[in-house]
Amino acid sequence: MNKQKIISILKEKLNLKDIYVTEDNNHYKITAIGNIFKGLTQVKRQQTIYHPLVDMITENKIHAISIKSYTLEEWDKKSRITYIKK
C-alpha cells in the first residue's frame, strides 16, 4: 500500500477539498479537509475516513492510522493561527 493509493481511494469515495498522507512503514498519518465533516463528532469523522479503507486495514495493508480532520472553516482558522505563530 502506498500513500497515493490511499489519497486516490479517499478522494474517490469522499467529498474532500484536500487530503495529505504521510507514511512510515505501514503507519499512515492522514489529514483530511472538507465540509463533509461539518457537524460531525471526532469519532464520526474518523469513522468517515476509516470506512473506505476498512478492507486494506483488515488485510493488514495498513497497520496503523492517525487521522486529523477539518472543515474548510477549521482548516482556514488553523492555517491563519499557524501563519501568525511563525
Secondary structure, DSSP 8 states (H G I E B T S, - for coil): --HHHHHHHHHHHS--SEEEEEEETTEEEEEEE-GGGTT--HHHHHHHHHHHHHHHHHTTS--EEEEEEE-HHHHHHHHHHHHHH-
